[in-house]
Amino acid sequence: MFDGLFKKRIKDLRLTDYKEIWTKFCFLDESGTINDPKDPFFTVGFIKCSQPYYLNSKIIYERQKRKFYDEMKFNKLSKKNIDFFKFALEAFFSTRSISFYSYSLDKEGKYFNKEFNGDPWKAYEDISIRVLKSALPSDEILIVIADYVSTPKDIRFEVNVKRRVNNELKRLAIAGVCRFDSKSNDLLQLTDLIVGSINYDLKLSTGVILRGDKYKRRFLAYFKECLGIKDKNFTEGFRNYMFNIFVDKDVKRRLPLEYKNEKGPSS
């Protein structure tokens, strides 16, 4: 009875009911080069929060305290920055009302080629829409801040994502989409660390990378420790109250034989 009334109320919400509508920010980034055939996996993910100020201010304060002004990028992990990168990850896990969503796929897999016909830019847009919709309750409006990606002139990512999601859901679900250079935003950089870790783990687990960089492996191990899955990989995905990491089944087909029958965490 209550649920029915609540759903009806949500459907009838007006702008004057702003106190009953959640407005949340999504900081969206990707890992893997979408148009590079040598890079087999592609992950789109985002941090979602209603008050970015709390996490952002922690990172800014610590930057000033440590006099650390470099960009946080997974591909730039090294001895001199890994401690700060770990701090940023700790700050994420200690922040309330925050979550993370991602979607990973194999660009050589059946799904990618069937759904996108090998078109990397369609894949980037469609996957972004899919992962955003997966994190969009009926009483929320999202503001999407995305990392800037150089695209062909006819690609209108910002316009298409907003229009398509709103049209599909028949309501104002995405208030706006804007892409920024991640150097200007610590939460985009933190998203890069998380999606980079997931993509790197997929490469290690499937043998695309055999040994890898020791600092990337250390950061990845710390990330898994924070999640409580120290001895697992992400090929099966992962989900808890804070994270929803979805990995397409085509990725698992690359696993070495000894891992294929192991059951990991549910996606």
C-alpha positions as CSV (number, residue, x, y, z in Angstrom):
1,M,0.0,0.0,0.0
2,F,2.7,2.5,1.1
3,D,5.0,1.5,-1.8
4,G,2.2,2.2,-4.3
5,L,1.5,5.7,-2.9
6,F,5.2,6.4,-2.8
7,K,5.7,5.5,-6.5
8,K,2.7,7.6,-7.4
9,R,4.2,10.5,-5.4
10,I,7.5,10.2,-7.2
11,K,5.9,10.2,-10.6
12,D,4.0,13.4,-9.7
13,L,7.0,15.3,-8.3
14,R,7.3,18.9,-9.4
15,L,10.2,21.4,-9.2
16,T,8.6,22.9,-6.2
17,D,9.1,19.5,-4.4
18,Y,12.9,20.0,-4.5
19,K,13.3,18.8,-0.9
20,E,12.1,15.4,-1.9
21,I,14.4,15.1,-5.0
22,W,17.9,13.9,-4.6
23,T,20.5,15.7,-6.8
24,K,23.7,13.8,-7.1
25,F,27.0,14.4,-8.9
26,C,28.7,11.7,-10.9
27,F,32.4,11.9,-11.7
28,L,32.8,9.7,-14.8
29,D,36.1,8.4,-16.3
30,E,37.3,5.5,-18.4
31,S,40.2,3.2,-18.5
32,G,41.6,1.6,-21.6
33,T,41.9,3.2,-25.0
34,I,38.6,2.7,-26.8
35,N,40.0,2.9,-30.3
36,D,43.3,1.0,-29.7
37,P,43.0,-2.7,-30.8
38,K,46.1,-3.5,-28.7
39,D,44.2,-2.5,-25.5
40,P,41.6,-5.3,-25.1
41,F,39.6,-4.1,-22.1
42,F,37.5,-1.0,-21.6
43,T,36.0,0.2,-18.3
44,V,33.7,3.1,-17.7
45,G,33.0,4.0,-14.1
46,F,32.0,6.8,-11.9
47,I,31.9,8.1,-8.3
48,K,28.4,9.1,-7.2
49,C,27.8,11.5,-4.3
50,S,25.4,14.2,-3.2
51,Q,28.0,16.5,-1.5
52,P,31.3,16.3,-3.3
53,Y,32.6,19.0,-1.0
54,Y,33.4,16.5,1.8
55,L,35.6,14.2,-0.1
56,N,37.1,16.9,-2.2
57,S,38.1,19.1,0.8
58,K,39.8,16.1,2.4
59,I,42.0,15.6,-0.6
60,I,42.7,19.3,-1.1
61,Y,43.7,19.7,2.6
62,E,46.0,16.7,2.4
63,R,47.6,18.0,-0.9
64,Q,48.4,21.3,0.9
65,K,49.7,19.5,4.0
66,R,52.0,17.2,2.0
67,K,52.8,19.8,-0.7
68,F,51.6,17.2,-3.3
69,Y,50.4,18.9,-6.4
70,D,50.7,16.2,-9.1
71,E,47.8,14.7,-10.9
72,M,46.5,11.3,-9.6
73,K,46.6,8.9,-12.5
74,F,46.7,5.1,-12.2
75,N,49.2,4.9,-15.1
76,K,51.5,7.3,-13.3
77,L,51.8,5.2,-10.1
78,S,55.3,5.3,-8.7
79,K,57.3,5.2,-5.4
80,K,56.9,9.0,-4.9
81,N,53.1,9.1,-5.2
82,I,51.7,5.8,-4.1
83,D,51.3,6.9,-0.5
84,F,49.2,9.9,-1.5
85,F,47.1,7.8,-3.9
86,K,46.4,5.3,-1.1
87,F,45.3,8.2,1.1
88,A,42.9,9.4,-1.5
89,L,41.4,5.9,-1.7
90,E,41.1,5.8,2.1
91,A,39.3,9.1,2.0
92,F,36.8,7.7,-0.4
93,F,36.1,4.7,1.8
94,S,35.6,6.9,4.9
95,T,33.2,9.2,3.2
96,R,29.5,8.8,3.8
97,S,26.7,8.5,1.2
98,I,29.1,7.8,-1.6
99,S,29.2,4.9,-4.1
100,F,30.9,3.7,-7.2
101,Y,29.6,2.0,-10.4
102,S,31.5,0.6,-13.4
103,Y,31.1,-1.5,-16.5
104,S,34.0,-3.4,-18.2
105,L,34.0,-5.2,-21.5
106,D,36.3,-7.0,-23.9
107,K,36.6,-5.2,-27.2
108,E,37.3,-8.5,-28.9
109,G,34.2,-10.1,-27.3
110,K,30.9,-11.1,-29.0
111,Y,28.9,-8.5,-27.1
112,F,31.1,-5.5,-28.1
113,N,31.1,-6.5,-31.8
114,K,27.4,-7.4,-31.9
115,E,26.1,-4.4,-30.1
116,F,28.5,-1.7,-31.4
117,N,29.7,-3.2,-34.7
118,G,33.2,-2.3,-33.8
119,D,32.4,1.4,-33.4
120,P,34.4,2.6,-30.4
121,W,32.6,5.9,-29.9
122,K,29.2,4.4,-30.0
123,A,30.4,1.9,-27.4
124,Y,31.8,4.7,-25.2
125,E,28.5,6.6,-25.3
126,D,26.2,3.6,-24.9
127,I,28.3,2.1,-22.0
128,S,28.3,5.4,-20.2
129,I,24.5,5.6,-20.5
130,R,24.1,2.0,-19.4
131,V,26.1,2.4,-16.3
132,L,24.5,5.8,-15.4
133,K,21.0,4.3,-15.7
134,S,22.0,1.4,-13.4
135,A,22.6,4.0,-10.7
136,L,19.5,6.1,-11.2
137,P,16.5,5.7,-8.8
138,S,13.3,7.3,-9.8
139,D,13.7,10.1,-7.2
140,E,17.1,11.3,-8.3
141,I,18.5,13.7,-10.8
142,L,22.2,13.3,-11.8
143,I,24.7,16.0,-12.7
144,V,27.5,14.3,-14.8
145,I,31.1,15.5,-14.7
146,A,33.1,13.5,-17.2
147,D,36.8,13.3,-18.1
148,Y,37.5,15.0,-21.4
149,V,38.2,12.6,-24.2
150,S,39.3,13.8,-27.6
151,T,36.5,12.6,-30.0
152,P,35.7,13.1,-33.7
153,K,33.8,16.3,-34.5
154,D,30.5,14.6,-35.1
155,I,30.5,12.9,-31.7
156,R,28.3,14.9,-29.2
157,F,28.7,12.9,-26.1
158,E,27.4,15.5,-23.6
159,V,24.3,16.3,-25.7
160,N,23.5,12.6,-26.5
161,V,23.9,11.2,-23.0
162,K,21.5,13.8,-21.5
163,R,19.0,13.6,-24.3
164,R,18.9,9.8,-24.6
165,V,18.7,9.1,-20.8
166,N,15.9,11.7,-20.3
167,N,14.0,10.4,-23.3
168,E,14.3,6.8,-22.3
169,L,13.1,7.4,-18.8
170,K,10.6,10.1,-19.8
171,R,11.7,12.5,-17.1
172,L,14.5,14.9,-16.1
173,A,17.0,12.3,-15.0
174,I,20.2,13.9,-16.2
175,A,20.4,17.7,-15.5
176,G,23.5,18.1,-17.5
177,V,26.7,16.6,-18.7
178,C,30.0,18.4,-19.0
179,R,33.5,17.2,-19.7
180,F,36.6,18.6,-18.0
181,D,40.3,18.0,-18.2
182,S,40.8,15.7,-15.2
183,K,43.8,17.7,-14.1
184,S,41.4,20.3,-12.8
185,N,39.3,17.9,-10.6
186,D,40.5,15.5,-7.8
187,L,37.3,13.4,-7.9
188,L,37.8,12.7,-11.6
189,Q,41.4,11.7,-10.8
190,L,40.2,9.4,-8.0
191,T,37.8,7.8,-10.4
192,D,40.7,7.2,-12.7
193,L,42.6,5.4,-9.9
194,I,39.6,3.0,-9.3
195,V,38.7,2.3,-12.9
196,G,42.4,1.9,-13.7
197,S,42.8,-0.6,-10.9
198,I,39.9,-2.7,-12.2
199,N,41.2,-2.7,-15.8
200,Y,44.7,-3.5,-14.6
201,D,43.4,-6.5,-12.6
202,L,41.5,-7.8,-15.6
203,K,44.8,-7.7,-17.7
204,L,46.7,-9.4,-15.0
205,S,44.1,-12.1,-14.4
206,T,43.7,-13.0,-18.1
207,G,47.5,-12.9,-18.9
208,V,47.4,-9.8,-21.0
209,I,50.0,-8.5,-18.6
210,L,52.3,-11.1,-17.1
211,R,54.1,-9.4,-14.2
212,G,53.2,-5.7,-14.4
213,D,54.5,-2.7,-12.5
214,K,55.1,-3.3,-8.8
215,Y,53.6,0.0,-7.7
216,K,50.4,-0.6,-9.7
217,R,50.2,-4.1,-8.2
218,R,50.7,-2.7,-4.7
219,F,47.9,-0.1,-5.2
220,L,45.6,-2.8,-6.7
221,A,46.3,-5.1,-3.7
222,Y,45.5,-2.2,-1.3
223,F,42.2,-1.5,-3.2
224,K,41.2,-5.2,-2.9
225,E,42.1,-5.2,0.7
226,C,39.8,-2.2,1.3
227,L,37.0,-4.2,-0.5
228,G,37.7,-7.4,1.5
229,I,38.5,-9.5,-1.6
230,K,42.3,-9.8,-1.2
231,D,42.6,-13.2,-2.9
232,K,40.0,-12.6,-5.7
233,N,40.0,-10.9,-9.0
234,F,37.4,-8.7,-10.8
235,T,36.6,-11.1,-13.7
236,E,33.4,-12.1,-12.0
237,G,32.6,-8.5,-11.0
238,F,32.0,-7.3,-7.5
239,R,29.1,-5.9,-5.5
240,N,28.5,-4.6,-2.0
241,Y,26.7,-1.6,-0.4
242,M,29.2,0.8,-1.9
243,F,30.4,-0.7,-5.1
244,N,28.7,-2.2,-8.2
245,I,31.5,-3.5,-10.5
246,F,30.0,-5.2,-13.6
247,V,32.3,-7.2,-15.9
248,D,31.0,-8.6,-19.2
249,K,31.3,-12.4,-19.4
250,D,33.4,-12.2,-22.6
251,V,36.3,-11.1,-20.3
252,K,36.1,-14.4,-18.4
253,R,36.7,-16.4,-21.6
254,R,40.3,-15.2,-21.6
255,L,41.0,-16.7,-18.2
256,P,43.7,-19.4,-17.9
257,L,42.2,-22.8,-17.6
258,E,43.0,-23.2,-13.9
259,Y,40.9,-20.1,-13.0
260,K,37.9,-20.7,-15.2
261,N,36.1,-23.0,-12.7
262,E,36.8,-20.8,-9.7
263,K,33.7,-18.8,-8.6
264,G,34.4,-15.2,-7.6
265,P,32.2,-12.5,-6.2
266,S,28.9,-12.0,-7.9
267,S,28.6,-9.1,-10.4
